[in-house]
Amino acid sequence: MTRKLFGTDGIRGTANLDPMTAETALKLGMAAGRHFTRGDHRHVVVIGKDTRLSGYLLEPALTAGFVAVGMDVVLLGPLPTPAVAMLTRSLRADLGVMISASHNPYQDNGIKLFGPDGFKLSDEDEIEIEHKMFNGLEGYRVGSDHLGKAKRLDDAVGRYIEYAKSSFPRGLRLDGLKIVVDCANGAAYKVAPTVLWELGAEVIPVAVTPDGFNINKDCGSLHTQTMQTQVVAHGAHLGIALDGDADRLVLCDEKGKVIDGDQVMGLIGLTLARSGHLKGGGIVATVMSNMGLEKHLAGHGLDLHRTAVGDRYVLERMRKDGFNVGGEQSGHIILSDHSTTGDGLVAALQVLAALVESGKPASQMLHLFDPFPQVLKNVRVSGKPDAVLALDDVKAAIAAGEARLNGSGRVLIRKSGTEPLIRVMAEGENSDLVGTVVDDIVATITAAAG
């Protein structure tokens, strides 16, 4: 069986349109509740959400589904995704649910599930839940005397604040640092400024007035201009931009220059390596991470291990081989010593700890390497991308591009998971050569697909 609803990060779509409807949420609650009802104890699920208007649609529908199969529900309200993962473990719940579409605009929403260990579900669990959703739920309903109950956890925000602060080294403070934090009008709008202030920083909060419609709108990790402008205007030492559910971040230095996830992973990995706390002899990243990071790590005797695009694949590799630092160039940073999923605020705190201990400015500490020139172009095809990529002319063009780079760069060809697109990327030391290689492959694909 294959998954129909679940993608690489839960179920996602336009709110109140199939599949992101109250009906789907109700069925998901019943099916997931049944799937995680194991044993005779009173079963519990925790539900968090971001600040989208449609959270009011999906939260009660999910709650009704879980209650209908006898599961108690703990409602967390607006909290970051990593807070839901943490509280699932802390409360010894059987299941955790986050209602969010991450960096998407307010019109979209999504539902992602965490097992009792705080990790995202396996493909096998998601397939089994879908099977239950589409093959009759009547038999899962409990009698009226065994219905679940729902209550709100009033101190959920405080619990996550203390958890996030505990990841910051004892004995260090942020006194004397001025920090801009852009919360994307999303799930971290309360917790992120509070954590930074309680650790001693002067905080300039941005995008902390959610109204249900303005999440990620001209702010947050996809729209960093707001953060950059505020950092320069206030003479801040660092800018932090989170996305709607705060599981990823983008930084900028005191000059307003954007810093991506590759530089962040590099700094955290090397800091842990120097203290003897880096596990696995390197870090895990995706195929999109720049070769400059790989070369820089190698210069310090560390390896870069690549996975397919998606933080779930990074985490799978980390768990399989015992790494404690991994992530994506886009800003998902997974630090398994602290969290079971990406946590933008906790990652930012590790960067701030390194800045405090070094006494150096962010522009120096977070410019570890010069990225290799990288060119990415998308080619829209009329047929199936797999069929196009299997054509002899296309395969020959890709091989020719790799040969021209001759070990000084790489070619990456990926098909889109949501559109009839083929993504052509190349990077290397010579920017002109990289651009020519991409153009030649794109031209060949375009001609072959036409």
N, C-alpha and C positions, 0 to 999 in steps of 0.2 A: 504493500500500500504506500501511496505518496500523500503528502500533505496538500490539502486544498485551500485551507484558510490561513494556516500559519506560514509566515515567511521567515526571513532570517532573524527577525526581532519581534516575534509575536504576530498578532493580527492587526492590520492597519487599513484604514480607508477613510472616505469622506463620512463625517458624522451624519447619522440618520438615513444613510443610504446603505444598501446591502454591500458588504457584510457588517458594517459598523452600525448595527441597529440594536434597539432594546431587545428585540426577539433573539438575535444572535447572542447577546450578552446573557440573557436568561438561560438559554440552552447551554452556553459555555459554563456558566456557574453550576448548573446541574451536573453536566458531564464531568467537569474537572473536580467538583466536590465528590462525586461518586468515585472517581478514579483514585482520589487520595484519601478515601475512607478506608483505613486499614487498621483493624483492631477494634477493641470494644471501648476505648477511651472517648471522651467528648472531643470531637474534632473542631479545629479552629482554622480560619483563614483570615489573613490581614489584607486590607485593600487600601491602597494609596492612590493619589491622582495628582495631575498637574492642575493648571488654572483655567483650562478651556471650559467654555460654556457647556459643551456636550458632556462634561464629566457628570453633570446633574442628570443626564439621561442614562448613562451607562452604569454609574455607581449603584443606584437602587435596583436596576435590572439584574446586575450581577449578584447583589445581596439577596434578592428574592430567589434566585436560582440556588445559591448555597443553602439558604434557610430551608428551601423545599426538600433538600436531601439530608437535612438534619445537621448541617454544619453551622457552628457559631461564627459570627462575623465581627471582626474588630476593624472599625473605620478609622483611618489615620488622617484623612483630610489631605490638603496639598503638602506633599513632601517629595524630595528627590527620589528617583528610582533606587539608588543605593541605600537609602533609608528604609525602603520597603524590604529589600533583601536582608538588611541587618536586623530589622524588627521581626522578620519571619523567623530568624534563628533565635533571637533574644526571647521572644514570647513562646518559643517551642511550638510554633504553629505548624500545621500540616501543609500549608500552601500560602504563597504570597501572590498578590495581584497588583500590578501597576497599570493605571489608566492614563496613557499618554501617547502622543505621536511625536515625542522627542523634539526635533528641530523643525517639524512641519508647521505650516500656518494653522490658525485656530479652527479652520473648517474641517481639518482632519482630526482623527483620534485613533487610538490603538489600545490593545490590551496585551500585556505580557505577563507570563506566569513564572513564579519561582517555586522550586521544590522546598521541602523542609530544611534542606542544607543551605538555602539561600542562593543556590545556583539556578540559572535558567534551565528550563526543561530540556531533556534530550529529544531528538527527533522521534524516538520510539514512543515517549510519553505523549507528545503532541499528536502523533498519528492515532494513538489509542483514544485520546480525548475526542478527536474529530470523529472517529468511528462511533463512539457513544452518542455524539450530538446528532448524527444522521441516521441512526438505527434504533430510534424509539427510546423515549425518556420516561414513559409512563411508569415502568417498573422501578424507577429510581426514587420515586416520591415516598417519603416516610409518612407514618400516621400523624394525625393532628396533635397527638401527645408527645411526639418526638421531633417536632420542628426545631430548627435552630433559633438562636437569638442574635440580635445585633446591638452593638454598643460602640460608642466613640471613645478612643484612647486620648484623653485630654492632654497628657504630657508627652505625646509622640514627638513634637517639635523639640522639646527639651532633651529627650533621650538621644535624638540624632545629634544635637549640638554637642552634647558631652562625648558621644562616640567620635565625632569628627575631631574635636579638640584632643582626644586621647591619642590621635595619630601624630600629633605634633610633639617633637622631642621635649621631655621634661627639662626644665632649667632654661629653656629658650622662651623669649617673648618677642612680640612684634613692635615694641615701643620704638618710636622714632620713624616708623615706616608709614607712608601715606599710600593707600591702596584704593584704586577704583575697582569696584566689582559690579559688573553688568549681569543682572539675574534674568534677563530675557523676559521679564514679566511672567516668569514661570515658577516652577515648583520650589526653587531655592530662595524666593524673594524675602522670606523671613530668616531662614537659618544661616545663609552665607554671610550677610553683613554682621549678624550677631556673633558668629564664631570668630570672625576677624577682629571685631571690637573687643570681645572678651579676652583675646590673646594680646591686646595692647595696641593694635593698629589704629591709625586715624583712617576712617573709612568714608569713601565717597560712593554711596550706593546709587546705582543707575538701573532703570527699568524694574522698579519694585512696587509698581501700582497696577497689578493685574485687574482687568475688568471683564475677563472672559473672551475678549476679542483680540487683545493686543499681544498675546504670547508670541515671541520671536519676531514681532513686527519691527523692522528697522533697528533691531537690537540683538544682543546675544552673540553666540559663537559664529553664526553665519553672516552677521552684519556687524563687523567689528569697528566700523567708523565711529560709532558712538563712544565706545570704550577708548579708542585711540585719541579722539578729540578731547575727552575729559581728562585723560592722563596728562596730556600736554598742558591743558588749561589750568589744571590744579597743581602742576609740578609734582605729580605722583611718582612713586618709585616703581610701581608695577600696576598693570591692568589685568583683570581677570574677567573673561566673558564666558558664561555658562550657556548651555542650551536649555530648552524648555523643561526637560526633566533632570537637568544637572548631572547627567552621567558622562558629559565630556566638557572640555574647556579649550579655549584658545587664549593665549596671553599676549601682552605687548609690553615692551620695555619702557624705560623712562623717557625715551625719545619718540614713543608712539609707534615703533616698528613691531609688526605682528610676529609672533613666535608660534610655530606650529607644533604638533605633537611629536615630531621626530626630535626636535631640540629638547623638548621636555623629557621624553623617554631617555635621551642620551644623558642629560644632566642627572636625573634620578638614578639611572643605572650605574653611572660612574661614581656617584656619591656613595651608593651602597657598596660598590666594589672596593672602594678605598677603605671603608670601615669593616670589610670582611663579611657583609651581610647580603651580598648579591648571590642568588641561588641559580644554578644551572650554567654558570660561566658565560652568561650573555643575556640578551633580552629577546622577546618574541614580538614581531611586527608583521604587517601584511605585505603583499607584493607591491603595494603602493608606496611604501617608505623609500626615501631617497637613498641612492647609493652613497651619498656623502656620509650618512649615518653609519652605514655598514663599514666604510673605510675608516671612519674615526674610531669606532669601537675596536676594529681590528688592530689599530695602532696602540691600543691599550690591552691587547691580548684577550679581547672579548668577542663573542660571536653574535651575529644577527640571524635569527631563525625566522623565516618567512612563512606565512600561511595565506590562504585565500582571504579575500576582502570580507570583513565582518568580525565584530568583536567576539562573537561566540566561537569562531574558529581560533582566534588568538587564545582565548581562555582554555579551549580544549587542549591546545598544545602545551600551555603552561601547566595545566593539571597533569597531563600525561607524563611530562618530562621534568617536572619539579622546578619550573622557573617562578620567580616572584615579581618580575617586571615585564609588562607587555602592553601593547596598545596599537593605535592607528595614528597615522599622520593627521587625520581629521580631528584628533583630540580625545578619543576614547583612551584613557590610561587606566590599566588594571594593575593594582598593587595588591597582590594576593596576601601579603602579610596583614593587610588591613581590611580588605573587602573582597566579596565574591563576584563583583561586577565593576564596571567602570564607575569612578567617582571623581567628578571634576573638582569638587572642593577639597577632598583629601589629597589629590594630586597637586593642587595649587599650594597646599600647606607644606608639602615636601619640597617644592621649589623655594618657598619662602624660608624654610629652615636652612636650605643651602645658602641663600642670600645672606641671612643673618650671620651664619657661621663664618662666611668668607669676608663679609664687609664690603664686597664688590658690587657694582651696579648690575642691574639685570642685563643691560646691553652687553656686558662683558661675560657674565656667567651663562647667559642663554644663547650665546653665539658660539657654539662649540665647533661648528664646521660650516664651510660654504657648500650649500646644496649643489649637486650636479645639475646642469641645465636639463630641463624636462619639458617635453612637448606632448600634449594629449589632444587628440581629435576624435570626434565621434562620427561614424558613418552610418547613415540610415539605410537599411536594406529592405527590399520588398519581400524577399523570401526568408526562410529560417536562417538565423546567423550561423548555426552549426553546419548547415549545408554549404553556405558560402565559404566558411573557413576550411572546409574539406576539399575545395577546388584546387587543382594542381597549380594553377597560376598564382593563387593567393598564397599557398604554402611556399612556393618558390620565392615570392617577393619577401615574405617574412624571413626566410632563410638567408636571402641576399642581404637584407638589412642587418641581421645579426652578424653576418660575415664582415660587413663594412665597419661595424663598431669594433670588431676584432678584440673583444675582451675589455675594451675601455668603456663599455656601456652595456645597455641591455634593451631588449624589445619586449613589451608586454601587450598581448592581445587579449581582450576580455569581451565577452558578450554581456549586454545589459540583462538584468534579471526581470525588468519590468517593461522594456520597450524593444522594438526590432532594431537595435543599435549594436554596432561593433565598436568598441573603444580601442583605439590604437595609441599606445604610449611608447615613447623611447626616451632614454636619458643617457648621458655620457659626458665626457670632459669637453668635447667640441660641440658647441651649441649649433653651429651651422650644419655640421654633419648630422646631428640629431634631428634637426628640422627637415633635412633632405630625406632621411630614412623614413620618417613619418609620412611625409608627402608622397613618396613613392609607393608605400604600402597602401595608403588611403586611395591613391589613384587606381591601383590594381584592384582593390576591393570594389570600388565604385564601378569600374568597367565590368568586372566579373558579375556583380550583382544586378547590373542593368540588363 
